[in-house]
Amino acid sequence: MAFRLLQHRSAEGVRAVIAANGDSAAFVPGVASIRELALRAIDEGKSLADIVAAAGKGDAVNIAEELAAGRLLAPMDHDDDAHLILSGTGLTHLGSAEGRDKMHREAAAAATKTDSMRMFLEGLEGGKPAAGETGQQPEWFYKGDGSQLVDPGAPLTMPAFAQDGGEEPELAGIYIIGPDGTPFRLGLCLANEFSDHVTERHNYLWLAHSKLRQAALGPELLVGDLPDHVEGASRILRNGETLWEKPFLSGEANMSHSFANLEAHHFKYDLFRRPGDVHVHFYGTATLSFTDGVRTEEGDVFEIAAAPFTLPLRNPLARADDAAVAVKAL
C-alpha cells in the first residue's frame, strides 16, 4: 500500500497535513506542514512514517473531494521562497534523446552527433555507477525559487514574452537539508516541469532561458522506497476534449541515470547543502507533446496521472500580462 502525504488548506485558510495509505486518508493531528514533519523526523532520528504514526490519526478525509474543491496544496513549500530551490536534469530517460535531438538537429546540422545525443549516450554508459563510484555528470538546470512553485489546479503562467508553454510530465524528488548539511529525501511527487520548447529549439544555449518558468507538483508526496517503474499518461485537454495524449514512463528501470547519481551530482555543490533549505529536483522525461507538433494555447489544461499516485495533476495554461522593466541608475 503506497504511503503518501498531502498538504491541505481549509476555506478559512488553516493549514494541515493529510496521511494517505491505500484508499484511506486522515488528517495528522497538530501538524501544519510536511516540512514541519520532516524537521521533526530529522531532530528525533526517525522516519516520516514513524513520526506520522506517533502523531496519531485525526478525522478521515476524502482526498479526491478535497482536490476537486481546490483545498490541496503542493506537498512541499517554505515560509521564505528564497529557501526553496527548483532545479532539474534532462536526458535521463531511455527515450529522452529522440525528442531532444529532434529539437536541436536543425540548429546543429552536421555529420557529428549533437551535444544532446552525446550527453545522452554518456549517461547510458555511466549514469548508473556501482555503489561508491562516481557516475557520469548529467545535464543540470535551474528553474527558480519557491515563488515559481504552482499548486495543483492553479494556472501554469508563461511570461508575456514566452514563445511556448509546454508540459513536461516527470517525477520530482523533494529534499530538505538537515542542520549539519545532510540532504534528506522526503519522497517523490508527480510534476509538470513546464518549459518553453520553442525558445530552447532556437538555440541550445537558450535552454537556461527556457527553463526559467513555473512548475507544478502533484498533490501527493510518495514516501518510502523509490519506485523502479512508474507508468502513466500525459494529456492536453482543449475545451474539455482530449487534444493530445501519450503514455510516459519513469522510475530507474526506464532511466539512463540512477536516482542516486542524479542526487550526487546535485548535492555535491556546497551551496545546495545549506541547512534548512528545501529542494525540488525534477528528474526528467521522455514524453513531450511539442515533439509531436502540438502548439498549446491559453486555456488548455495539462493533465498528468500515474500509479502509485492516486490523484492526477491538472493545471490550465495562462499567459502573464506584459510588464515593462526599466533599470534605474543610483
Summary of the structure (lengths in Angstrom):
residues: 330
radius of gyration: 19.6
end to end distance: 59.9
largest distance: 63.6
contacts: 1086
relative contact order: 0.19
helix: 26%
strand: 31%
